[in-house]
Amino acid sequence: MTKERPHLGWVRFITILAGFMTVLAILTSWVDRQVFDTQEWGDTSLKLLQNPEIQKQVATYAVDELYANVDVQGRLQNSLDDINKNLGDTLAGPLAGAARQGADSLALRALSNDKVQSAWKSANIAAHTTLINILEDKGTYASTAGGQVELKLQPLIIEIADQVGLGDQARDKIPESVGNIKIVDSGQLAQVQKVAKLIHGLALVTGLLTLLLIVLAVCLSPGYRWLTLLWLAVGLILAALIVLIIRSVAGNVLIPDLADPDIQPAAQAAWDIITNLLKSVAWTVIWFAVALLVIAWVISPVRAAGKVREFLAVPFGQYPTPTFSLLGLAAFIFLVMGAGDGREFIIRLTVVLMAAAGFWFFRRQVMLEYPDADYAGLREFGERSRDRAREAWAGRPKNISMPKIGGKGGAGGEGTAAGGGTGEAETTVLPAQPPASSPEDSRLDQLEKLGRLKEAGVLDDEEFAAEKKRILGG
């Protein structure tokens, strides 16, 4: 076994290690993109606000802050006092309560407005920009002392106040500190900076290390590389499935512990939206593993895979320039799609280099295995299939006479004995019998079939002449 599969123990260890690193790479990549990508943060925040359950909670919070800082009942009482003193004392309270219920509905409707959603997204992007400046020790917060990150929702509250008719009072009465949600304060900044730098570095290191482990395992397994690729693909799929299971289990465990029962639906929706990127990264790994499975099958000793390699030996062997030009164009498009993110671009570049080396070695293998490969075999297969189809069509049954079903006195017809008719006996109509064939007709049929086989290319001239002589000789 050692001679047949060298370095087998190391290859198994590296395969398991690659699966473990894949789990870390998926998790750290998700956190890195979710935390350090401002556009991703803004898009995620917008998706959060567009969720109905989260809209209810945001609407309730905004209206609570609005009514806590604007004396709606006093404003209604002053307006009614101008009409009637007693009327103001009597109706101001009930009208304020009714207005509060209406404000909840109007606020919920307002959160579907593009202007309000834009204010929400802008507030989140501003908070994220401040967070990144702090985490990377740049911008206004060059030091962690006295710095903090707040999500400022006052513009959102004022937009909702405009929708319910209290915009002027909200602008005058609501202080700047209202609606500010503290995300990170100065006492936590040092720890947050350390964790952020660690994750930011691990996201790149774990991704590159996983790819390098795959390359190392393949290089150490000459003679059974297709098996190594097969088990690497299985390991990657298992790692991605583990991450998806962690996502599901963590949501079911954390949300009941951290959220009150009345806001758990919104918390569950927020968890699903925030971790949707994690799900996307895991599925990307699964599709990469599927590609490795296909490659493992193509280079395997299976007979069908050999036919595929023989087919691919033609473009790789006889037309290498156009073939590698098309592959280069696909690689260029793949790189351009990740050009916006430096970490992702490095990962994509590593994948392209791995693929380029793999295609080069694959061309070398198929050229050694099939040096004279062409599409002659494919043409022969097509011609054989066409000839068989022609032969089957030429030998189809002809002049089939179908027996007549029923007669003049058939079931349900008039004049039957069962129906109480004339009582005449039924006459059975038998199909006409073909005349007995003579030996001369048999020879003609055989000659006609022989001619069709020659036209179809089944018989050559010598075979045709021999068969014709045999038929005519009796």
N, C-alpha and C positions, 0 to 999 in steps of 0.2 A: 504493500500500500504506500510506503514511503517513496519508493521509486516511481510508482505510477502517479502519485500526487505529491510533489515536493512542497515543503513549507505548509502542509495542511493545517497543523496546529496554529501557526501564526495567522493563516488566512481566516480561520474560524474566529480567533480572538479579535482580529481587525474588523471582521464583519459585525460582531456583537458590539464592539466599540463604536462603529459607524452608526448603528441603530440608536445607541444611547446619545451620541452627539447630535443626531437628527432631532431627537426630542428637545434638547436644549436649544438647537438652532431655530426650531419653529417658535418656541416660547419667547426667546430673546428677540427674534426678528419682529414678532408681533408687538411686544412692548416697545421696542425701539421705534417702529414706524408710528405707533399710536401716540407716543410721547413726544418724539422729536420732529415729526412731520406736521407742520402747521396746517397745510391744506387738508391732510387726513383728519386732523383734529376738527377743523371747521366743518368738513363734510359730515363727520360723525355726529357733531352737535346738531346739525340741521336735521339729520335723520332722527335724532332723539326727539326733537320738538315736533316732528311730523307724526310721531306715534300717538294714537288717541289716548292711551293710558297716561303717558307722560304729559300730554297737553292738559289733562284734568288737574294733575298736581301742580304744574306751573301756573295754570290759571288761578287755582285756589291760593297759591302763594302770592301771586301778584295782586289779587284783589284784597287779600288780608293786609298786605303792606300799604295798599292804597287807602283802605278804610281806616287803618291805624294812624295815618298821618293827615287825612282830610276829614274834617267834621261834616259829614254828609247830612246828619240829622239837624245840626245847627244851621246849616245852609238852607235846608228845606223849611225849617221853622222861621227863619228870617224872611224867606220869600212869602210864606203863608201869613205871617204877621202883618205884612203890608196890606193883605186883603182883610183878614179878620184875626184878632188876637186869640180868641178861643179856638178858632180853626187851626191855628199854628200849634197851640199846645196839644190839641187832640190828635191831629193827623201826622205830625212830624215824625213820631216814632214809627208807626206802622208803615208810612211811606218809605222811611229809610230802610226798614227791613225788607220791604218789597223790592226796593231799588238794589239792595244787596243781592237778592236772588237773581234779579235781572242782570246784575253786573257779572255774576258768575257765568251765565249763559253767553253774554256778550263777549266776555274775556275769552271764553272757550272758542267762540267763533272768530275772534280777532287773531288768535294764534294760528289760524289757517291763512291769514292774510300775508301776502308776500313782504309787505313793508315791516310787519312785526317779526316775521321769520328772519329777515335781513338784519334787524336790530339784534336779535338773539345770536345769529352767527357772528356778527361783528364783535359782540361782547366776548364771545368765546375765543375768537382769534386774538383779540387784544390781550385776554388773560393768558393765552398760550404763548404769545410773543414775550410777555413779561416772564413767564415761567422758563422759557428757553434762555433768555438773557441771564436769569439767575443761575440756572443749572450750568451754563457755560461760562459764568463769571465775566460777563461782558455787558455793555449797555449802561443803563442808569444804575443798576445794582452791581457795582464792581465788587462790593463786599457783602457778606451775608448778614452783617450787623444791621438790624432795623429794617430789613427787607421783608416783603411779604407779597404773596400772589392772591389777588381777589378777582372773582367773577362779578363784574359790575352790571347788574340787571336793572338799574334805574331807568335807562332809556326804554327798556321793554315795558316797565310799569307805566311810564308816561305815555307810551304808544297805546297801551290798553286803556288808560284813563281818557285819552282822546276818543276812543271807540265808545265809551260809556258816558261821554259828555262831561267829564270832570278834568279835562286836560289843563285848563287855566289854573284851577285850584291845586292840581298836582305839581305843576311847575313852581308855584309860589310856596307851597307848604312842605313838600317832601324834601328833606335835607339830602345832601350828597351821600351820606353814609348809609341811607336806606337802600336795600336791594343788593348790597355788597356781600357776596358769599366768600369767606376766606378759604382758600385752597391750601396754601402753605404759609406758615408764619416764620419769623426769624429764628425761633428756637429749633425748627426742624430743617432749616436750609442746609446746614453742613452735612447732616445724614443723607438728605435727599440728593445732594450733589454727588456724594460718594456712590450711592446706589445707581444714579443715572449714568455716571461715567463708566461704572462696571458693566451695566447692561449695554451701553452704547458700544463698548469694546467687544463684549462677548457676542453680540449679534453678528459682527463681521468674522471674528475668530472661529466661532463654532460652525458657521456656514462654510468657510474655506477649509477648515479641518475635516469636515464631513466629506467634502469632495476629494480632498487629498487622500483620505483613508480608502475611498472607493478606488482611486487610481492605484494605490499601493497594493490593495488586495488583488486586483486584476494582474498587476505585474508579477506578483509572487506566485501565481497559479498557472504556469505554462502547462498546456495539455488538458486542462479542465477549466479554462476561463469561463466557458458558458455556464458551468455549474456555479462558479463564484458570482457571476452576474445575477444568476437566478436567486441565490440566497441573499445577495445584497438587496435586490428588489423586494424580496419578502420582508427583509428587515426594515426597509424604508416604509413599506406599507403598514407594518405593525407599529412603527414609531408614530406615524400619522394618526392611526386609529387610537393609540394611547392618548394622544393630545386631544382628539375629539371626545374621548370618554372623560378625560379630565375636565374639559370645558362643560360638559353636561352635568357631571357630578358636582363640580364646584358651584355651579349656579344653584343647584337644588339644595346644597348644604349652606352656602353663605347667605343667600337671600333671606330665608326664614330667621336666621340669627341676627342679621344686621338691619332688617327693615321691619317696620310695624306692619301688622296685618292689612291695614287699610291702604298702604302704599306698596305692598308686595307685587301686585300686577304691574305697576309702573317700574319697580325695581327689576322685575324679571325681563320686561321689555328692554330696559336700558342695558342689562347684561347681555341679552341676545344681540343687540345692535353693536355694542362695544366689542364683543368677541367675534363678530362676523368676519373681521379681518383675520383673526386667528384661524377660523374655519377655512378661509380662502387660502391661507399659507399652507395649511395641512393638505388641502386638496391639490395644491400645486406639487407638493412632494409626492402624492399618490400618482399623479400623471407622469411625473419624472420616473417613478418606479415602473410604471407600465411600459414606458419607453425602454427601460433596461430589460424588461421581460421580453420584449420583441427582439432586441439585439441578442439576448441570450439564446433565443430560439433560432435566429438566423445563423448563428455561428455554431450551433449544436450539430452532432453527428446524425441527426434525424434525416431520413431520405428526402422528405419533402423540403427540409431546409437546404439540402444540397442542391435541389432543383432551383430554389430561389437564388442561391449563391451563383449558380451557373448562369441564371438569367441576368443577375446584377454584374457579372464579370464582363459583359459586353460594354455597357456604358462606362464602367470604371477602367476597363482595360483598353478598349479601342477608341473611346471618346473621353479621355480624362479632362481635357480643358473645358469643354462645355459643362461636364458633370460637376466639376469642382467650382466652376463659376456660379452655377445655380445654388450650390451649397453655400458658397461665400455670400451670395446675395441674401439668402435666408438668415445666415449668421449676422449680417450687417443690420437687417431689420430687427432681429432679436436684441442686438445691442442698443439700437436707437430707442427701443421701447423702455429701456431702463436707464436712459441717460440722465433723467432728472434727479436720481438719487445716487450719490457716490458709492454707498455701500452696495446697493443692488447692482450697479454697473460692474463693480469688481467681481461680484458673484457670477454675473452673466458672462463676463469676459473669461473667467475660469472655466465655465461650462463650455464655452466656444472652443477654447484651447484643448480641452479634453476631447470634445467631439472631433476636432481636426486631427488630433493624434489617432483617435480610434478609426476614422475613415482611412487614414493613410495606411495603418496596419491591416485594415480589412481589405483594401485594394491589393496589398502585397500578398495576402493569403489567397484571395480568389484568383490572382494571376498565376500563382504557383499551382493552385488546384485545377484551374481550367485555363491553361495558356492559349488554347485555340477556340475558346468559346465564341459562338455566334448564335444567331437566332434560327439556324437551320432546324434544330430540334423542335422549336416552337412552330415553324412552318409545317414540318412533317406531321406534328400532332394536329394542326388545323386541317391539313389535307386528308388525314385518316378520318377525322371526325366528319368532314364533308362527304367523303366516299361512303361511309357507313350510313349517313343520312340518305344519300341518294339510293343506296341499295335497299334500305328499308322502305323508301317511297316506291321504288320500282316493284318490289315484291308485295305490295299491298293487295288485299283481296279486291277483285273486280266483279262487276255484274252480279251483285248479291241480290237475290230475289227474296223479299220479305213475305212471309206467309200472311194471308188475309185473316184478320181477327173478326169473328162474328159472321153472320150471313143475313139473308133476307128476313129470317124469323128469329133474330138474335134476342138476347134477354132484354126485356122491357119494350120490345117492338110489338107492333100489332100482328094479329093472326097467330099467336103462339097458343099452344095447347094449354099452358098454364094460365094464360090470360083469358081462357074461355072463348077463343076465336073459332076458326073454321075447323080446327082439329086435324089439319093436314100435317104429315110428318115433316120434320126439318130436313133440309137437304144440305149436307156438308160439302163445302167447296174445297177440294184438295188443290194444293199448288201444282202447277204444271211441272211435269218431270222433264228434265233436259234429255235430249236424245243421246243415245249411247255414242260415245266417241270412238272413232276409228283409229287404228294405229297411225294413219297418215296425219290426223289432227293432233295426236300426241307429239309427233315429231315436229310439227309446225310450232306448237307451243314451246317445246324445248329450244328450238332454234331462235324463237322470238326472245325468250328469256336470256339465251346465250348472247344475243346481240346487245341486249340492254346491259349485261355485265361488262361487255367489251367497251361500250360507250362510257360506262361509269369508271373505267380504268381498273376494274378488278382483275380482268384477264388481259394478258398481252396477246400479240398476234400469234405466237406459237401455240399458246394455250388455247386460244380461240379456234385455231385450225384443227388441233387435235380433238377437241370436244365436238366440233362440227363433224369431223370424219367418224367419230364414234357413234353419234346420233344417226347419221345417214346410213351407217353400216348395220344398224339395228342392234 
